[in-house]
Amino acid sequence: MAVIHHTRLEPTKLELLASWLPSRPWYGNSTGGPELANAGGFRLDDPHGAVGIEFIVVTDASGPDALPTAYLVPLTYRGAALDGAEHALVGTMEHGVLGRRWVYDGCHDPVLIDQLPALLEGRAQAQDQNTTGVPARDVICAYAGEGAIPMDLTTAATDTRESTELPTLNGVVLRLHRVLRPAPDASSLPLRGTTGHVAGSWHLPDGSRAVGLFASLHAGSGSQGPSHGHS
């Protein structure tokens, strides 16, 4: 179980992301620097206890829309640089307890790529973003496939204008929704053309919460069987 330390970070996560987000193809504001706020998210445990895994939802108020745009940013935190992942480095920070941490775009980190399918299949439990040992009850997963999802670690993740696609060995695509779209509620999220999804919620500026898809699994055939949920 990952232990969450409430301590000083220099620079902060939001400061790192403010420098990194404008370089992403799915970042929508090209007129100025981000105005970021932490709006939610969850954590996953590394079974070996070495890598921190966090899915952060940030809202950016710098764009022209009335409501800030919400982005999903999966991050991994390591005590040393990850070989061959220089392109995925978000930055480094000094942690008040753990010392220097290397922060990566988790879509290019094999530990996160291994644990995300485990979450979707029900083999891993989403954890609260801020409290050690507390499940994230608002993260809901559904999976209608058969067997484990075999991730392809030899093929790099691909960014699109609104998502990042993680390839599998059987041709299925696990899609991370980078630009989050609110849905009426979790039960209304469609499964058409997918065999599973991860849904969650985040804070809006007025204090209410939005619900939307964080990840979806797209089968080559587009077929869909009965789904089941867990939290």
LUMGU-346603 format. One record per residue (C-alpha): z, x, y; residue in three letters. Coordinates in nm, 4 decimals, padded with zeros to 6 digits, m for minus. Last residue first. Example, Ala and Ser with C-alpha at 12.3 -4.5 7.8 and 13.67 -1.06 7.14 Angstrom:
BEGIN
+----------+----------+----------+------+
:       up :     east :    north : type :
+----------+----------+----------+------+
:  00.7140 :  01.3670 : m00.1060 :  SER :
:  00.7800 :  01.2300 : m00.4500 :  ALA :
+----------+----------+----------+------+
//
This chain:
BEGIN
+----------+----------+----------+------+
:       up :     east :    north : type :
+----------+----------+----------+------+
: m00.7228 : m01.5908 :  00.0518 :  SER :
: m00.9190 : m01.7301 : m00.2378 :  HIS :
: m01.2261 : m01.9475 : m00.2738 :  GLY :
: m01.4576 : m02.0620 : m00.5496 :  HIS :
: m01.8301 : m02.1121 : m00.5457 :  SER :
: m02.0675 : m02.3095 : m00.7625 :  PRO :
: m02.4052 : m02.1463 : m00.8083 :  GLY :
: m02.6598 : m02.0310 : m00.5546 :  GLN :
: m03.0089 : m01.8982 : m00.5918 :  SER :
: m03.1715 : m01.6947 : m00.3131 :  GLY :
: m03.3630 : m01.4969 : m00.5770 :  SER :
: m03.2886 : m01.1620 : m00.4162 :  GLY :
: m02.9227 : m01.2470 : m00.3748 :  ALA :
: m02.7602 : m01.2293 : m00.0313 :  HIS :
: m02.3893 : m01.1552 : m00.0080 :  LEU :
: m02.2277 : m01.2469 :  00.3226 :  SER :
: m01.9800 : m01.0736 :  00.5535 :  ALA :
: m01.7640 : m01.1590 :  00.8556 :  PHE :
: m01.8659 : m01.5228 :  00.8825 :  LEU :
: m01.6977 : m01.7324 :  01.1493 :  GLY :
: m01.3846 : m01.9007 :  01.2766 :  VAL :
: m01.2782 : m01.9092 :  01.6423 :  ALA :
: m00.9184 : m01.9179 :  01.7605 :  ARG :
: m00.7655 : m02.0689 :  02.0727 :  SER :
: m00.5832 : m01.8667 :  02.3376 :  GLY :
: m00.8289 : m01.9391 :  02.6199 :  ASP :
: m00.9859 : m01.5919 :  02.5861 :  PRO :
: m01.0774 : m01.6521 :  02.2198 :  LEU :
: m00.8833 : m01.4976 :  01.9325 :  HIS :
: m01.0442 : m01.4170 :  01.5959 :  TRP :
: m01.0962 : m01.5856 :  01.2601 :  SER :
: m01.2169 : m01.4969 :  00.9132 :  GLY :
: m01.4898 : m01.5502 :  00.6585 :  ALA :
: m01.6007 : m01.3340 :  00.3664 :  VAL :
: m01.9044 : m01.4565 :  00.1752 :  HIS :
: m02.0616 : m01.5151 : m00.1632 :  GLY :
: m02.3753 : m01.5807 : m00.3622 :  THR :
: m02.6026 : m01.6448 : m00.0665 :  THR :
: m02.9222 : m01.8400 : m00.0033 :  GLY :
: m02.7339 : m02.1462 :  00.1183 :  ARG :
: m02.3627 : m02.0626 :  00.1340 :  LEU :
: m02.3007 : m02.2365 :  00.4632 :  PRO :
: m01.9751 : m02.2118 :  00.6618 :  LEU :
: m01.8402 : m02.5639 :  00.7149 :  SER :
: m01.5175 : m02.5063 :  00.5189 :  SER :
: m01.4178 : m02.2215 :  00.7512 :  ALA :
: m01.4279 : m02.4394 :  01.0641 :  ASP :
: m01.6694 : m02.5475 :  01.3406 :  PRO :
: m01.8448 : m02.2073 :  01.3214 :  ALA :
: m01.8201 : m01.9248 :  01.5761 :  PRO :
: m02.0887 : m01.6522 :  01.5653 :  ARG :
: m01.9849 : m01.2889 :  01.5254 :  LEU :
: m02.2186 : m01.0040 :  01.6166 :  VAL :
: m02.1568 : m00.7351 :  01.3526 :  ARG :
: m02.2105 : m00.9615 :  01.0510 :  HIS :
: m02.1778 : m00.7235 :  00.7558 :  LEU :
: m02.4472 : m00.8022 :  00.4977 :  ARG :
: m02.4149 : m00.7228 :  00.1276 :  LEU :
: m02.7711 : m00.7132 : m00.0032 :  VAL :
: m02.8581 : m00.7850 : m00.3686 :  VAL :
: m03.1251 : m00.5621 : m00.5198 :  GLY :
: m02.9296 : m00.4834 : m00.8378 :  ASN :
: m02.8040 : m00.1384 : m00.7334 :  LEU :
: m02.6595 : m00.2683 : m00.4079 :  THR :
: m02.7646 : m00.2178 : m00.0464 :  PRO :
: m02.5312 : m00.2477 :  00.2557 :  LEU :
: m02.6900 : m00.4266 :  00.5506 :  GLU :
: m02.5422 : m00.3984 :  00.8990 :  THR :
: m02.5724 : m00.6976 :  01.1292 :  SER :
: m02.6941 : m00.8447 :  01.4584 :  GLU :
: m02.9934 : m00.6420 :  01.5780 :  ARG :
: m03.0247 : m00.4581 :  01.2463 :  THR :
: m02.8312 : m00.1574 :  01.1156 :  ASP :
: m02.9105 : m00.0160 :  00.7715 :  THR :
: m02.6515 :  00.1281 :  00.5321 :  ALA :
: m02.7610 :  00.4468 :  00.3614 :  ALA :
: m02.8896 :  00.4563 :  00.0051 :  THR :
: m02.7180 :  00.6802 : m00.2537 :  THR :
: m02.3956 :  00.4781 : m00.2609 :  LEU :
: m02.5699 :  00.1733 : m00.4091 :  ASP :
: m02.2945 : m00.0844 : m00.4657 :  MET :
: m02.2677 : m00.2585 : m00.8013 :  PRO :
: m02.1120 : m00.6032 : m00.7354 :  ILE :
: m01.8766 : m00.6709 : m01.0249 :  ALA :
: m01.9398 : m00.9491 : m01.2729 :  GLY :
: m02.1183 : m01.2791 : m01.2262 :  GLU :
: m02.1871 : m01.4188 : m00.8822 :  GLY :
: m02.0357 : m01.7221 : m00.7135 :  ALA :
: m01.7965 : m01.5421 : m00.4785 :  TYR :
: m01.5918 : m01.6962 : m00.1977 :  ALA :
: m01.3551 : m01.5202 :  00.0421 :  CYS :
: m01.1150 : m01.6469 :  00.3085 :  ILE :
: m00.9375 : m01.4256 :  00.5632 :  VAL :
: m00.6877 : m01.6421 :  00.7542 :  ASP :
: m00.4010 : m01.5514 :  00.5205 :  ARG :
: m00.4042 : m01.1810 :  00.6035 :  ALA :
: m00.1481 : m01.0683 :  00.3467 :  PRO :
:  00.1747 : m00.8993 :  00.4670 :  VAL :
:  00.2729 : m00.5633 :  00.3154 :  GLY :
:  00.2787 : m00.3641 :  00.6389 :  THR :
:  00.2335 : m00.5654 :  00.9590 :  THR :
: m00.0371 : m00.5126 :  01.2244 :  ASN :
: m00.3772 : m00.5999 :  01.0777 :  GLN :
: m00.2445 : m00.8222 :  00.8022 :  ASP :
: m00.3881 : m00.7356 :  00.4637 :  GLN :
: m00.6971 : m00.8652 :  00.2831 :  ALA :
: m00.6368 : m00.8619 : m00.0915 :  GLN :
: m00.8557 : m00.6777 : m00.3429 :  ALA :
: m00.9941 : m00.7864 : m00.6816 :  ARG :
: m01.1027 : m01.1258 : m00.5462 :  GLY :
: m01.4792 : m01.0688 : m00.5742 :  GLU :
: m01.5278 : m01.0493 : m00.1956 :  LEU :
: m01.2354 : m00.8116 : m00.1536 :  LEU :
: m01.3548 : m00.5873 : m00.4378 :  ALA :
: m01.7012 : m00.5887 : m00.2802 :  PRO :
: m01.5412 : m00.4529 :  00.0423 :  LEU :
: m01.3320 : m00.1927 : m00.1413 :  GLN :
: m01.6102 :  00.0344 : m00.2658 :  ASP :
: m01.8042 :  00.0441 :  00.0615 :  ILE :
: m01.4731 :  00.1087 :  00.2391 :  LEU :
: m01.4045 :  00.4166 :  00.0260 :  VAL :
: m01.7683 :  00.5304 :  00.0363 :  PRO :
: m01.7676 :  00.5537 :  00.4191 :  ASP :
: m02.0979 :  00.4684 :  00.5880 :  HIS :
: m02.0208 :  00.1015 :  00.6629 :  CYS :
: m01.6774 :  00.2226 :  00.7710 :  GLY :
: m01.8033 :  00.3577 :  01.1017 :  ASP :
: m01.5742 :  00.6574 :  01.1020 :  TYR :
: m01.2521 :  00.7721 :  01.2719 :  VAL :
: m01.1253 :  01.1247 :  01.2048 :  TRP :
: m00.7490 :  01.1383 :  01.2517 :  ARG :
: m00.5432 :  01.4217 :  01.4029 :  ARG :
: m00.1695 :  01.3896 :  01.3563 :  GLY :
: m00.0147 :  01.1403 :  01.1145 :  LEU :
:  00.2859 :  01.0262 :  01.3181 :  VAL :
:  00.1755 :  01.0057 :  01.6839 :  GLY :
: m00.1902 :  00.9834 :  01.5865 :  HIS :
: m00.4334 :  01.2019 :  01.7813 :  GLU :
: m00.7834 :  01.0606 :  01.7810 :  MET :
: m01.1270 :  01.1658 :  01.6637 :  THR :
: m01.4603 :  00.9939 :  01.7226 :  GLY :
: m01.6950 :  00.7231 :  01.5955 :  VAL :
: m01.8307 :  00.9527 :  01.3241 :  LEU :
: m02.1111 :  00.7852 :  01.1293 :  ALA :
: m02.3831 :  01.0449 :  01.1961 :  HIS :
: m02.1420 :  01.3241 :  01.0971 :  GLU :
: m02.0999 :  01.1640 :  00.7560 :  ALA :
: m02.2175 :  01.4472 :  00.5301 :  GLY :
: m01.8669 :  01.5674 :  00.4477 :  ASP :
: m01.5934 :  01.3361 :  00.5716 :  LEU :
: m01.3781 :  01.5177 :  00.8301 :  ALA :
: m01.0079 :  01.5415 :  00.7555 :  ALA :
: m00.7037 :  01.3122 :  00.7769 :  GLY :
: m00.9209 :  01.0046 :  00.7569 :  ARG :
: m00.9337 :  00.6662 :  00.9313 :  TYR :
: m01.1988 :  00.4127 :  00.8336 :  THR :
: m01.3432 :  00.1508 :  01.0667 :  LEU :
: m01.5172 : m00.1842 :  01.0196 :  PRO :
: m01.6258 : m00.3167 :  01.3617 :  VAL :
: m01.6897 : m00.6912 :  01.3940 :  LEU :
: m01.8131 : m00.7834 :  01.7415 :  TYR :
: m01.7286 : m01.0845 :  01.9587 :  ALA :
: m01.9284 : m01.1503 :  02.2759 :  THR :
: m01.7178 : m01.2676 :  02.5698 :  PRO :
: m01.7677 : m01.6299 :  02.6785 :  LEU :
: m01.9575 : m01.7204 :  02.9942 :  ALA :
: m02.2463 : m01.4974 :  02.8943 :  ASP :
: m02.3729 : m01.2186 :  03.1232 :  PRO :
: m02.2067 : m00.9335 :  02.9317 :  GLY :
: m01.9019 : m00.7277 :  03.0284 :  SER :
: m01.6432 : m00.9451 :  02.8535 :  ALA :
: m01.6635 : m00.7680 :  02.5183 :  ASP :
: m01.4508 : m00.9054 :  02.2362 :  THR :
: m01.3277 : m00.6845 :  01.9554 :  VAL :
: m01.2796 : m00.7772 :  01.5909 :  VAL :
: m01.1428 : m00.4863 :  01.3895 :  ILE :
: m01.1899 : m00.4391 :  01.0157 :  PHE :
: m00.9478 : m00.1646 :  00.9160 :  GLU :
: m00.9420 :  00.0836 :  00.6285 :  ILE :
: m00.7071 :  00.3847 :  00.6291 :  GLY :
: m00.7986 :  00.6537 :  00.3787 :  VAL :
: m00.5680 :  00.8494 :  00.1476 :  ALA :
: m00.3682 :  00.5853 : m00.0396 :  GLY :
: m00.5629 :  00.6193 : m00.3647 :  HIS :
: m00.6178 :  00.2439 : m00.3979 :  PRO :
: m00.7333 :  00.2373 : m00.0308 :  ASP :
: m00.5785 : m00.0791 :  00.1058 :  ASP :
: m00.7753 : m00.3224 :  00.3196 :  LEU :
: m00.6983 : m00.4240 :  00.6758 :  ARG :
: m00.7580 : m00.7286 :  00.8931 :  PHE :
: m00.9175 : m00.8418 :  01.2193 :  GLY :
: m00.8187 : m00.9831 :  01.5534 :  GLY :
: m00.9280 : m01.0113 :  01.9177 :  ALA :
: m00.8713 : m00.6586 :  02.0481 :  ASN :
: m01.0114 : m00.6560 :  02.3997 :  ALA :
: m01.3112 : m00.4651 :  02.5341 :  LEU :
: m01.4843 : m00.4437 :  02.8690 :  GLU :
: m01.7939 : m00.2520 :  02.7591 :  PRO :
: m01.9882 : m00.0317 :  03.0014 :  GLY :
: m02.2832 : m00.1655 :  03.1953 :  GLY :
: m02.6254 : m00.3271 :  03.1867 :  THR :
: m02.7247 : m00.2911 :  02.8208 :  SER :
: m02.4971 : m00.5581 :  02.6761 :  ASN :
: m02.5953 : m00.6723 :  02.3251 :  GLY :
: m02.4600 : m00.4160 :  02.0822 :  TYR :
: m02.6473 : m00.4640 :  01.7538 :  TRP :
: m02.8550 : m00.1468 :  01.7955 :  PRO :
: m02.5352 :  00.0612 :  01.8354 :  ARG :
: m02.5120 :  00.3343 :  02.1013 :  SER :
: m02.3338 :  00.1025 :  02.3463 :  PRO :
: m02.0501 :  00.0622 :  02.0904 :  LEU :
: m01.9434 :  00.4283 :  02.0769 :  TRP :
: m01.7850 :  00.4992 :  02.4167 :  SER :
: m01.6006 :  00.1675 :  02.4443 :  ALA :
: m01.5135 :  00.1988 :  02.0752 :  LEU :
: m01.3141 :  00.5170 :  02.1259 :  LEU :
: m01.1265 :  00.3663 :  02.4217 :  GLU :
: m01.0567 :  00.0518 :  02.2207 :  LEU :
: m00.9136 :  00.2580 :  01.9362 :  LYS :
: m00.6846 :  00.4450 :  02.1735 :  THR :
: m00.7489 :  00.8050 :  02.2753 :  PRO :
: m00.4864 :  00.9204 :  02.2022 :  GLU :
: m00.2867 :  00.6911 :  01.9763 :  LEU :
:  00.0882 :  00.6443 :  02.0195 :  ARG :
:  00.2862 :  00.4719 :  01.7469 :  THR :
:  00.3293 :  00.1546 :  01.5466 :  HIS :
:  00.2713 :  00.3013 :  01.2014 :  HIS :
:  00.1158 :  00.0740 :  00.9395 :  ILE :
:  00.1936 :  00.1814 :  00.5837 :  VAL :
: m00.0966 :  00.1352 :  00.3409 :  ALA :
:  00.0000 :  00.0000 :  00.0000 :  MET :
+----------+----------+----------+------+
//
